[in-house]
Amino acid sequence: MVGRAVALHLVKMWHTFGSYIASHFYALKMRPVSGFDPAGFMFMLAFGCLVVGLLLAVFDKRSQRRLSTYIDDKRLNRITTVGRYVASTAIDHSARQGFIAEMLSFNYLSRLSFSIFVFGIASYFNALAAVIAGWRTPNVVILTMSKEDSGEKTLPDLGHDLFKFVMTMLYGDTDYIDWFDLPDEFIAFVGSIIAILFIVHPRRLLILRRFTMIYAWINFLRAFCVAVTSLPDASPMCISQFDTHKGRYKSLPIFPKAFHRAFKVLIRPSHHITCGDMIFSGHTVFLVLCALMVTTYCAKAELNTPFTRAYPWVLTLVKTATVIGSTLGAFAIIGTRLHYTLDVLIAIYVTIQTWYTYHWLVEDNKWGIRVITWLEHDQGVVTIDHNAYRMARRSGSFNSLKQE
């Protein structure tokens, strides 16, 4: 009897859990378009890392100063050799565990702050361009060759046609994936991996500096593309605004309300949906950037630490999961009609090209671009970035590493 009661209780719990999951996914399907802004998420993450790193650096520097004072105290002149060794080892251990303390230098902190500041400005202009596009996006009618209304409101798109064919074959009369929040699920998955990587990677601040600078340049380019040309939106939810009260704002003046709305879109995108920002896909940019970052900085040459030497399969698992998540996310963007296929393809090309161009300039800045030279080629910054990785390897003492 007891076993039966336990079994019934477990079945009831499973039914409750299943109902919760089903209601959760149903609620996500009912959300219009996308409730997630990758640029805003990345800016908040970068700013948070900067603040936390600064606080940790201050705390670690104070701890090392106290240990040094303890050793140099006149009352400890008779300290034994063993005692001095233990104290110096404690300082050495603190330096290795909290190597971020070196980031407190003006040379490093100014460059990291600059990259995050530029990224924040670029993200705001990107949001502003998206808001302006929402006002300007046209309501089009696609005619047939006989000049009759075809019923289509979007531009012809091969990717949409393929998804329409597949969805019709699988589910009947369905033109697209109506789970509009699906791209956000993949972005959240990939973004979680990136957030963890920022925490555990020994070169976290180098990666953060480069990631934000590359993302900033792409956001400036996207803001320009979105602002200069407004295309019919691909999303059915945005198209429906022309026939409901939700599109009433389109008849109002754009400025100055657009400036405030852009800030709200950047901070709380789930409460402020943008339409018309087609070319090119900002969601795809984030997915591709994450995949490139993982494949570049999760290599054995970049993470040759005791943990990765003991568990080398972890690097492969992280890279595979990120690439698969990014790929499925790009397909979901097309399948939900968040963007045209062209938007996704252009985003992939622009992101890959910008990523490798920046890293090529880091290796060989033969054109002497001052911003790259200031950010990446300053001797103090290079030394700190290099020491961060060498300290994380935990091979030998801190002093011996500095002498290598």
N, C-alpha and C positions, 0 to 999 in steps of 0.2 A: 504493500500500500504506500509505504514511504517513497519507494522508487517511482511509482506511478505519479505520485503528487509532484515529485521533483521534475519528472519528465514533462508533465503538464505545465509546470511553472516555467521551464526552459522554453517550451513551445510558445507560451504566451509572451515571454520576453523577446523571442525571435520575431514573433508577429509584430510586436510593438516597434522593434528596431527597424523591421522591414517597412512598416508604415511611415516611420519617420524619414527613412531614406527616400521612399517614393515621393512623399510630400516635399522633401527638399529639392529633388530634381524637378518636380512639377513647378515649384516656385521659381526655379532658375529658368525654366523654359518660358515663363510668363514675363520675364524681365525683357524690356525692349533693347534691341541692338546689343550694346556692350556697356557694362557698368564698371569698366576698369581702364585706367589710363597708365600704360607702362612707364611713360616719362615721369609722371608724378610719383609713381611707386619707386622708381629708381632714384629720383631726387631725394625723397624722404629717407630711403635706405642709405644713400651716400651721406646725407647730412647727419643721420643718426650715427653712422660709423665714425664720422669725423668728431662728433661730440664725445662719444664713448671713448674713442682712442685718445682724445685730449685729456679726459679725466683719468684714464688709466695711466697715461704718461706722467701726469702730475703726481699721482699717488706713488708710482714706481720711483720717480726721481726723489721724492721725499724719503722713501724707504732706503734707497741707496745712500742718501746723504746722512741719515741717522746711523747706518752701519759704518760708514767711513768715519764719522765723528766718534763712534764707539771705539774704533781701532786706534785713532789718534789721541784719545784721551790721555792726559798726562798721568792719570791715576793707574793707567794700564801699562806703564813702562816695563813692568816686570812680567808681562804676559808671556807665556811660553810659546815656543815655536809651533806647537800643535794648536794652541789657541788661535794664533794669528792665521794659521792655515785654514782652520774651520771658519773664522770670520771672513777671510778673503774668498773662500769658497762660497759662502752665503751671498756675498756681493756678486760673485761670478754667476751663481745660479739665478739671482734676481735679474741680472742683465740678460741672460739667455731667455728666461721665461717672459720677461717684459721688454723685449728688444724694441718695442714701440716707443720707449722713452726717447730714443734718438730722434723720433719724428717731431719732438718739441722744438728742434732747431728752426730758426726763421727760414732758412733756405728750403727746408722740406715742407713745413707747414704752410708757407706762403704759396707754394706751387699746388699743393693739394687743395687749399681753400680756393685758389683761382680757378682750378678746373671745375670744382663743384659750383662755384658762382656762375661761371660761363654756362654750365649745363642748366642751371636754374633759369637763367635769362632765355636760353634757347628753348627750353620747355615751355616757358610762358608765351613766347612768340608763336610756338607751334600750336598751343591751345587757342591763342587769339586768332590765328589764321583759320582754325577749325570752326570757331564761333562765327567768324565772318562768312565762311563758306556755307554755314547753316542758313544764314539770311539770304544768300545769293543763289543757292542751288535751284535750278529751274525745274518746273513741272512740265514734263514733255509728254507728247503723244506720238507714238510710233505708228506710222501709216503703212499700209500694204502698198503694193505696186498699183492697185486700183484706187489708191487714196482713201481707203477705208481704215477705220480705227482697228488696229491689230490687238488692242487690249494690253499691250506691253508698255511699261513705264520706264524701263531701263534699257541701256545700250546693249546690242547683241554681244554675248560673251560665251566663248566656247566652254569655259569651265562651268558656268552656270548651266549650260545646256547638257553637259555630261552628268552633272549631279542631278539634274531634272530627270534624265533618262534612267539613272540608277535608282533614284528614289521612287520613281513611278513603277519600275520593275519590282522593287522590294515591298513598297507600302501602298501602291495604288496611285490615287490622284494626289501626289505630293510633289511640288516643284522644288523644294529646298528643305534643308534641315531647319525645323522650327524651334530647335533648342538654341536660342540666340545667345545664350551665355556660355556655350561650349568653348569658343576660343578663349574666354577668360579662365576656364578651368585648366586648359593647357598652359596658359601663361602663368597661372598661380603655381602649377606644378614645377615648371621650369624655373620660375622666380624663386621658389623655395630652395631649390638646389643651389642657385647662385647666392642666395643669402647665407646659406651654410658655408659655401666655399669662401665667401668674404670673411667669415669668422675663423676658419681653420687654416686657410692658406698662409704660409709665411710671408708671401709678398702681397698680402691683401691690399695694402695702400697703394702699391705700384699698379696693381690691377684696377683698383678703383679710380686712380688718376687717369689712366689710359681709357678705361671704359667710359667715363663721364666726358672726356674730351672728344672721343669718337662719336659718342651719342649726341653730344652738343652740335657737332658739325652736321650730322645727319638731320637733326631737328631743325636747324637753320635752313637747310636745303628743302626739307619737307614743307616748312612754313611758307617758303617762297613759292613752291609748286602749287600748294593748296590755295594760296591767296590769289595767284594770277589767273587761274582757270577754274571755273566751277562746273562740274559735271553733274548729270542726274545721279542721285544717290542710288546705290544698288540694293539697299535694304528695304524690304516691304514695309517695315515699321516707319521708316523715314518718309517713304512715299505716301503713306496714309495720312501724314500730317497735313497735306494739302486739302483733304476732305473733312478734317475734324478741327475742333477748337485748339488742338495742340499746335497747329501751324499759324495761330493768330499773330505770333510775335514777328512773323516775316513781313507784316505790313507796317511794323513800327520802325522808327529810326535805329540804325545799327549802333551809332555812337551817341553818348559815351557808355551806354550800358554794356557794350561788348567787352570793354576793359575789365569790368568787375566780373562779368560772367566767365571770362577766360580764366581768371584766378580761381573761381569756384570749380570750373571744369578740371583744373589741374589738381586741386586738393581733394574734391569730392565728386569724382566723375560719375558715380552711380546715381547721383541726384540731378545731373545735368547732361543730357544726351546731346551729342553733336552729330550733325548730318551734313553731307556734301563734301567732307574732307576725303576725297577719293585718292588722288595721285599724290603720294603713294601710301602704302599701308604702314602706319606706325606700329601696329601690333606685330606685323611680320618683322619689322626692323628689330624689335626687342627680342623676338624668338631667335632670329639669326645671330644677333649679337651674343646672346647667351650660349648658343651652340659653338660659335667661334671662340669665345672666351674659355669654355671648358676644354675644347680640343687643343687649344694653344697652351693653357696654363695648368692642365691636368696631365701633362705628359710626364714621363719618368724623369726627364732632365730638369723639370721644374719642381717636382715633388719627390725628390730623393731623400725621404725622411725615414726614420726607423719604422713608422707605421706602414708607409707604402711599400717598404722593402719586405715587411712581414706579410702584408696583405695586398699584393699587386693587383689582384682582381678588382679591388675597389675602384681604381682609376678607370678600368674598362667599363665597369658597371655605371659609373657616374657619366662618362662620356656617351655611352650607348643610350642611357635613359634620357639624357638631355637632347641628343640628336633626334631620337624617336619622338619625344614630346614636342619638339620644335616643328618637326615635319608634319605630325598630325595636327598641330595647331594651325599651320599654314593651310592645310586642306580644309580644316573647320572654318577658317575665315572665308574661304570661297564657298563652301557648302552652305553656310548660314547667310550668304550674300552680304556679309559685312563690308566686303570690297569686291571690286572686279578682279579677274585673274591678272590683268595687266598691272594692277596696283601691287599685287603680291610679287610678281616677277621683277618689277622695277625695284621694289624694296629689297629683294634678295640680292640683286646685282649691286645696287648702291651700297648696301651694308658690307658685302664682301669686299668690294673695291676699296671702300674707305678704310676698313679694318687693316687690310694688307698694305695699303699706301702709308698709313700712319706708322705701322711697324717697320716698313721699309725705310721711312725717314728716320726712325729711331736708330736703326742700324747704320744708315749712311745718309746723313743730312748734307748732301753735296751742294744743294742749292742754298744752304745757309739760312733756312727759315728761322727767324729769331724766336718765335714762340716755341718751336720744337727744341731748339738749342737751350732755351731757358728752362723748359720743363724736364727735358730728358738727359741733357749732356753736361749739366753742372756736376763737377767732380764730387761735391759734397752729397748731392742727391744720389748719384750713381753708387757711391760708397755705402750709403745707408741702405739702399735697395739690395745691394749685394750682400751686405752683412746680415740683413734680415733672413735671407735664405740660409746662409752659412750657419747662423746661430740655431736656426730651427732644426738643423741636422743633428744637433746634440753630439757632435763628434769632437771630443777634446774640450779644453777649457776655453773660456771667452778670450783670454789673453793670447792663447796659442792661435786661435782663429784669426785674431787681428794681425798676427805676425806672419801669417801664411802669404 
